[in-house]
Amino acid sequence: MANAGAALGLEDVPELPEAPTEQPKYNRDYHRLFIKFMSWLHKRTYTKAARFQPSALSGIQPHHVADYLKWRAYGTTDVDFKDLEQNPTCRSATLEQDKKAISFYIPIKGATWNGTSGNPTKSDPVNEVVKEVKKAETQHRGKKSCVTRDLTETEYHKVVHELYDKGSFEGTIRTACMLKQQVHLITRTDDISKLKYSDYKPHPDFPFALSCK
């Protein structure tokens, strides 16, 4: 869309070719989120190969970032935070991650926005959106948290017994064994899944036990 940038007040932020020859910085996780922001901003779809030079990002203003966060949280930029019926559909943590991703590519990312220059993600309009979404969370409005808690000891034993009683070795008993090893070694699930038979050795001091590197 040729006039997408102008419609958003971005006459000085041109749409770029998919792969300019110079790319000053890159972060895989941030780039994915930044591509979403730039695609929304220019009303076009950028592929993951798209790169944006600092000179092309200098026109991004606080209201561009704030409007994007509103759109992410509410599906629209026309948001009345006093309207308790208008609830966010994403968590403030999601918006914080978007802020970090955008900030990573801002040319002057270390400076707080002073009204004319600096990092637009470090500005009152942007911070207000995040603050209002956090407020909605404390009021139990909007998307519920996806944070999980640790199993209690009783829950852990129940899971292990269920896995032993209702499955084959390949299906569930192997998982129960991994869970028990994880507890004994005090390690993470992804670590225990990488263990090999050759990693276990007879313990040099206790013949009834094994050691693991």
SERO-4910 file (N, C-alpha, C, O; in steps of 0.05 Angstrom, whole numbers):
BEGIN
 pado doro    nc1    nc2    nc3   cac1   cac2   cac3    cc1    cc2    cc3    oc1    oc2    oc3
  Met    A     17    -24      0      0      0      0     18     25      0     32     30     19
  Ala    A     17     40    -21     36     61    -25     34     83     -5     54     95      4
  Asn    A      9     90      4      5    113     22      1    104     51     -9    120     67
  Ala    A      8     80     58      4     70     85     20     86    105      9     94    126
  Gly    A     45     92     98     61    107    117     51    135    120     50    146    143
  Ala    A     42    148     99     31    175    101      5    176    117      1    194    132
  Ala    A    -11    155    115    -36    154    130    -31    152    160    -47    161    176
  Leu    A     -7    142    167      0    140    195     17    162    204     28    162    227
  Gly    A     21    182    188     39    204    195     68    197    193     85    208    207
  Leu    A     74    179    175    102    169    172    113    177    145    126    160    132
  Glu    A    109    201    137    120    209    111    150    206    109    161    202     88
  Asp    A    164    208    132    193    207    132    203    179    139    227    175    143
  Val    A    185    159    140    194    131    144    186    115    120    164    105    119
  Pro    A    203    113    100    196    100     75    194     69     79    207     58     96
  Glu    A    178     57     62    178     28     61    204     19     48    214     32     29
  Leu    A    215     -3     58    242    -11     50    241    -37     33    221    -51     35
  Pro    A    261    -42     18    263    -67      4    266    -90     24    273    -85     47
  Glu    A    262   -114     15    262   -136     34    289   -141     46    290   -150     69
  Ala    A    311   -135     33    337   -141     44    358   -121     36    373   -125     17
  Pro    A    359    -98     50    380    -78     44    407    -91     49    410   -111     63
  Thr    A    428    -79     38    455    -91     39    467    -89     67    484   -105     74
  Glu    A    458    -69     83    469    -66    110    448    -71    131    426    -62    129
  Gln    A    456    -86    152    439    -91    174    455    -87    200    470   -105    207
  Pro    A    453    -64    213    470    -58    235    467    -76    259    486    -81    273
  Lys    A    442    -85    265    439   -102    288    416   -122    283    398   -117    267
  Tyr    A    417   -145    297    398   -166    293    396   -182    318    416   -190    330
  Asn    A    371   -189    326    366   -207    348    342   -224    339    321   -214    333
  Arg    A    346   -250    339    326   -268    327    298   -265    341    278   -262    327
  Asp    A    298   -265    367    272   -263    382    260   -236    378    236   -233    373
  Tyr    A    276   -215    381    265   -188    378    257   -182    349    237   -168    344
  His    A    272   -193    330    266   -187    302    238   -197    294    224   -184    279
  Arg    A    231   -220    304    204   -231    298    182   -212    307    163   -207    292
  Leu    A    185   -200    331    165   -181    341    167   -155    327    147   -142    321
  Phe    A    191   -147    320    195   -121    306    183   -122    278    172   -102    269
  Ile    A    185   -145    265    173   -148    238    143   -144    240    131   -132    222
  Lys    A    130   -154    261    102   -151    265     95   -121    268     75   -111    257
  Phe    A    111   -107    284    107    -78    288    109    -63    262     91    -47    255
  Met    A    130    -68    246    134    -53    221    113    -61    201    105    -44    185
  Ser    A    104    -86    201     83    -94    182     57    -79    189     43    -70    171
  Trp    A     51    -77    215     28    -62    223     31    -32    216     12    -19    206
  Leu    A     54    -21    220     59      7    216     56     15    187     44     35    180
  His    A     67     -2    169     66      4    141     42     -8    126     39     -5    102
  Lys    A     26    -23    141      3    -36    129     11    -54    105     -2    -53     84
  Arg    A     32    -69    109     41    -88     89     54   -111    104     61   -108    128
  Thr    A     58   -133     91     70   -156    104    100   -158     97    107   -161     74
  Tyr    A    116   -156    118    145   -160    114    152   -189    121    141   -200    140
  Thr    A    170   -200    106    179   -227    112    201   -225    134    210   -204    140
  Lys    A    208   -248    144    229   -249    165    256   -240    154    275   -235    169
  Ala    A    259   -239    127    284   -230    115    286   -200    114    308   -189    108
  Ala    A    265   -186    120    266   -156    119    285   -145    139    287   -155    162
  Arg    A    300   -124    131    319   -111    148    314    -81    146    306    -70    125
  Phe    A    318    -67    169    312    -38    170    336    -23    181    346    -29    203
  Gln    A    346     -4    165    369     11    173    361     34    192    338     43    190
  Pro    A    378     43    210    371     64    229    359     89    217    341    101    228
  Ser    A    369     97    194    359    121    181    330    119    174    316    140    172
  Ala    A    320     95    170    293     91    162    274     89    187    250     89    184
  Leu    A    286     89    211    270     86    235    268    111    252    255    112    272
  Ser    A    283    132    243    284    156    259    258    171    261    254    188    278
  Gly    A    239    165    243    213    179    243    193    166    261    170    177    264
  Ile    A    199    144    273    180    131    291    176    148    316    195    155    330
  Gln    A    151    154    322    144    171    345    130    155    367    121    132    362
  Pro    A    128    166    391    115    152    413     87    143    407     78    121    414
  His    A     71    161    392     43    153    387     41    129    368     21    115    369
  His    A     62    125    351     62    101    334     64     76    351     49     57    347
  Val    A     83     76    370     87     53    388     63     49    406     53     27    410
  Ala    A     53     71    417     30     70    435      5     58    421     -9     42    432
  Asp    A      0     68    396    -22     58    381    -19     28    374    -39     13    375
  Tyr    A      5     20    369     10     -8    363      4    -25    388     -8    -47    385
  Leu    A     13    -17    411      8    -32    436    -22    -33    442    -32    -53    452
  Lys    A    -36    -11    436    -65    -11    440    -78    -31    421    -96    -47    429
  Trp    A    -69    -31    397    -80    -50    377    -74    -79    386    -91    -97    383
  Arg    A    -50    -84    396    -43   -110    406    -61   -119    429    -69   -142    431
  Ala    A    -66   -100    447    -81   -107    471   -111   -107    468   -126   -122    480
  Tyr    A   -121    -88    451   -150    -84    449   -161    -89    421   -185    -89    417
  Gly    A   -143    -93    401   -153    -97    374   -160    -72    359   -171    -73    337
  Thr    A   -156    -49    372   -162    -23    360   -145     -2    373   -135     -5    395
  Thr    A   -141     20    359   -126     43    370   -144     62    384   -135     81    398
  Asp    A   -170     59    381   -190     76    393   -198     65    420   -218     50    423
  Val    A   -182     71    441   -186     58    467   -193     80    488   -179    100    489
  Asp    A   -213     75    503   -220     91    526   -214     75    551   -229     57    558
  Phe    A   -193     82    565   -184     66    588   -204     68    611   -204     51    629
  Lys    A   -222     88    611   -242     90    632   -266     72    627   -282     68    645
  Asp    A   -268     61    603   -290     43    596   -283     15    606   -266      1    594
  Leu    A   -296      6    628   -290    -20    640   -300    -43    623   -293    -66    629
  Glu    A   -315    -37    603   -325    -58    585   -304    -64    563   -306    -84    548
  Gln    A   -285    -47    560   -264    -50    540   -240    -63    553   -223    -50    564
  Asn    A   -239    -89    551   -218   -105    565   -196   -114    547   -201   -121    524
  Pro    A   -171   -114    557   -148   -123    540   -149   -153    535   -159   -169    551
  Thr    A   -140   -161    512   -139   -189    504   -111   -201    505   -107   -224    497
  Cys    A    -92   -186    516    -65   -197    520    -55   -186    547    -67   -167    558
  Arg    A    -34   -198    557    -22   -190    582     -2   -167    579      8   -163    557
  Ser    A      2   -153    601     22   -131    600     50   -141    594     66   -127    583
  Ala    A     56   -167    602     82   -178    596     87   -180    566    109   -177    557
  Thr    A     65   -185    551     67   -186    522     75   -159    511     92   -156    493
  Leu    A     62   -138    522     69   -111    513     97   -103    521    111    -89    505
  Glu    A    106   -111    544    133   -105    553    153   -117    533    174   -105    527
  Gln    A    147   -142    524    166   -155    506    165   -141    479    186   -138    466
  Asp    A    142   -131    470    141   -116    445    157    -90    448    171    -82    429
  Lys    A    155    -77    471    171    -52    475    201    -58    473    215    -43    460
  Lys    A    210    -80    485    238    -87    484    247    -92    456    269    -83    448
  Ala    A    230   -106    441    237   -112    413    240    -87    396    259    -84    381
  Ile    A    220    -69    399    221    -44    384    245    -27    392    259    -16    376
  Ser    A    249    -26    419    271     -9    430    298    -19    420    316     -3    415
  Phe    A    301    -45    416    326    -56    407    335    -44    380    359    -41    376
  Tyr    A    316    -38    363    323    -28    336    322      3    334    329     14    313
  Ile    A    313     16    355    312     45    354    341     56    354    357     48    370
  Pro    A    348     75    336    375     85    334    386     97    360    409     91    368
  Ile    A    370    112    375    379    124    400    363    110    423    346    123    435
  Lys    A    369     85    427    352     70    446    358     75    475    341     69    492
  Gly    A    381     87    481    388     91    509    376    116    521    376    119    546
  Ala    A    366    135    505    357    160    514    327    161    518    312    151    500
  Thr    A    317    171    540    289    174    545    278    195    525    291    215    519
  Trp    A    253    191    516    241    210    497    238    237    510    226    240    532
  Asn    A    248    258    497    248    285    509    227    304    496    227    328    501
  Gly    A    210    292    480    190    308    466    195    312    437    177    316    421
  Thr    A    221    310    429    228    313    401    246    291    391    247    285    367
  Ser    A    261    279    409    280    258    401    284    238    424    275    243    446
  Gly    A    299    217    418    304    197    438    291    171    431    286    165    407
  Asn    A    286    154    451    274    128    446    244    130    451    235    135    473
  Pro    A    227    127    430    198    131    433    186    110    451    164    115    462
  Thr    A    199     87    455    187     67    473    190     76    502    177     65    520
  Lys    A    208     95    507    212    106    534    198    133    537    210    153    541
  Ser    A    172    132    533    156    157    533    130    152    549    122    129    553
  Asp    A    118    174    557     93    172    573     70    159    558     57    142    571
  Pro    A     65    165    533     42    152    519     45    121    518     26    107    522
  Val    A     70    112    514     75     83    513     72     70    540     59     50    544
  Asn    A     84     83    560     83     73    588     54     72    598     47     55    614
  Glu    A     38     91    589     10     93    598     -6     68    589    -22     58    604
  Val    A     -1     60    564    -15     36    554     -9     12    571    -27     -3    579
  Val    A     17      8    576     25    -16    592     14    -14    620      5    -34    632
  Lys    A     14     10    632      4     15    659    -26      8    660    -35     -4    680
  Glu    A    -41     16    640    -70     12    640    -76    -18    637    -96    -28    649
  Val    A    -60    -32    622    -65    -61    619    -58    -75    645    -72    -94    653
  Lys    A    -37    -66    659    -31    -77    685    -53    -72    705    -60    -89    721
  Lys    A    -65    -48    703    -87    -41    721   -111    -60    716   -124    -69    735
  Ala    A   -116    -65    691   -138    -83    684   -133   -111    695   -152   -125    704
  Glu    A   -108   -120    696   -101   -146    707   -107   -147    737   -117   -167    746
  Thr    A   -100   -126    751   -105   -125    780   -135   -125    786   -144   -132    807
  Gln    A   -151   -115    766   -180   -114    769   -193   -140    758   -217   -141    756
  His    A   -176   -159    751   -186   -185    741   -202   -181    715   -222   -195    711
  Arg    A   -194   -163    699   -207   -159    673   -187   -167    651   -163   -164    654
  Gly    A   -197   -177    629   -180   -183    607   -169   -212    608   -180   -229    622
  Lys    A   -147   -216    594   -136   -243    592   -124   -252    619   -110   -237    632
  Lys    A   -130   -277    626   -119   -288    650    -90   -296    647    -81   -302    624
  Ser    A    -76   -297    669    -48   -304    668    -44   -334    660    -60   -351    668
  Cys    A    -24   -339    644    -17   -367    636      5   -378    654     15   -400    648
  Val    A     13   -364    674     35   -373    691     26   -398    706      4   -400    717
  Thr    A     43   -418    706     38   -443    720     54   -444    746     74   -430    750
  Arg    A     45   -461    764     59   -464    790     72   -492    791     66   -509    775
  Asp    A     90   -495    810    103   -521    814     83   -541    825     64   -534    839
  Leu    A     88   -567    820     72   -588    832     78   -590    862    100   -585    870
  Thr    A     57   -596    877     62   -602    905     72   -630    907     71   -645    888
  Glu    A     83   -638    931     93   -665    934     71   -686    929     76   -707    917
  Thr    A     48   -681    939     25   -699    936     18   -702    906     13   -724    897
  Glu    A     17   -680    892     10   -680    864     32   -695    848     25   -710    829
  Tyr    A     57   -691    855     79   -705    842     76   -735    844     78   -749    824
  His    A     72   -745    869     69   -774    873     45   -785    858     46   -807    848
  Lys    A     23   -770    857      0   -779    842      5   -781    813     -3   -801    800
  Val    A     20   -762    801     27   -763    773     44   -788    767     38   -802    748
  Val    A     64   -793    784     82   -815    779     67   -842    781     70   -859    765
  His    A     49   -844    801     34   -869    805     15   -873    781     12   -896    772
  Glu    A      3   -852    771    -15   -855    748      0   -864    724    -10   -880    708
  Leu    A     24   -853    720     40   -860    697     48   -890    698     49   -903    678
  Tyr    A     55   -899    722     63   -927    726     40   -946    722     43   -967    709
  Asp    A     16   -938    732     -7   -957    732    -21   -959    706    -34   -979    700
  Lys    A    -20   -938    689    -38   -937    666    -24   -936    639    -35   -925    620
  Gly    A      0   -947    637     14   -944    611     35   -965    607     42   -981    625
  Ser    A     45   -965    583     68   -982    576     94   -967    581     94   -943    587
  Phe    A    116   -981    578    142   -968    583    146   -946    563    154   -924    570
  Glu    A    141   -952    537    145   -932    516    126   -908    519    132   -886    511
  Gly    A    102   -914    530     82   -893    531     84   -875    555     87   -850    552
  Thr    A     84   -886    579     83   -869    603    103   -876    625    112   -859    640
  Ile    A    110   -902    627    128   -910    649    156   -897    645    169   -889    665
  Arg    A    164   -894    620    190   -880    615    189   -852    626    208   -842    637
  Thr    A    166   -839    622    163   -811    632    164   -810    662    176   -792    674
  Ala    A    152   -830    676    153   -831    705    182   -835    714    190   -822    734
  Cys    A    197   -851    700    225   -855    707    241   -829    704    258   -822    721
  Met    A    235   -815    683    249   -789    679    242   -769    701    260   -754    710
  Leu    A    217   -769    709    209   -751    731    224   -757    757    232   -739    771
  Lys    A    226   -783    763    240   -791    787    270   -784    786    282   -775    806
  Gln    A    282   -788    763    310   -780    759    313   -750    762    333   -741    774
  Gln    A    295   -736    752    296   -706    753    296   -697    783    310   -679    790
  Val    A    279   -710    799    278   -703    827    304   -710    842    314   -694    857
  His    A    315   -734    836    339   -742    850    363   -725    842    381   -720    858
  Leu    A    364   -717    817    387   -701    807    383   -671    811    401   -655    806
  Ile    A    359   -663    819    351   -635    822    359   -620    797    375   -602    797
  Thr    A    346   -627    775    352   -615    749    326   -608    734    304   -613    744
  Arg    A    329   -597    711    306   -588    695    298   -610    676    313   -629    670
  Thr    A    273   -608    666    263   -629    648    279   -630    623    284   -652    613
  Asp    A    286   -607    611    301   -608    586    329   -620    590    340   -631    572
  Asp    A    341   -617    615    367   -629    620    365   -659    623    381   -674    611
  Ile    A    344   -668    637    341   -697    641    335   -712    615    342   -735    612
  Ser    A    322   -698    597    315   -711    571    339   -715    553    338   -730    534
  Lys    A    361   -702    560    386   -705    544    405   -725    555    426   -731    543
  Leu    A    399   -736    579    417   -756    591    418   -781    574    398   -790    562
  Lys    A    441   -794    574    445   -819    560    454   -840    580    463   -834    602
  Tyr    A    450   -865    572    458   -888    590    487   -886    597    495   -892    620
  Ser    A    504   -877    578    532   -875    583    540   -853    602    563   -851    611
  Asp    A    521   -835    608    527   -813    627    528   -823    656    539   -809    674
  Tyr    A    517   -847    661    517   -858    689    541   -875    693    548   -892    676
  Lys    A    554   -872    716    577   -888    724    574   -897    753    559   -885    768
  Pro    A    587   -920    760    587   -928    788    599   -906    806    619   -894    799
  His    A    586   -901    828    596   -881    846    622   -890    859    624   -913    869
  Pro    A    643   -874    859    669   -882    870    669   -888    900    686   -903    909
  Asp    A    651   -876    915    651   -879    944    629   -896    955    631   -907    976
  Phe    A    606   -897    940    583   -911    949    575   -932    928    563   -925    908
  Pro    A    582   -958    933    577   -979    913    548   -983    906    541   -995    886
  Phe    A    530   -975    924    501   -979    920    489   -956    903    465   -957    897
  Ala    A    506   -937    894    495   -914    880    509   -909    854    531   -920    848
  Leu    A    497   -893    837    509   -885    812    515   -855    813    503   -840    828
  Ser    A    534   -847    796    540   -819    793    533   -811    764    533   -828    747
  Cys    A    529   -786    760    521   -777    734    536   -751    728    537   -733    745
  Lys    A    548   -749    705    563   -725    699    545   -702    692    554   -680    686
***
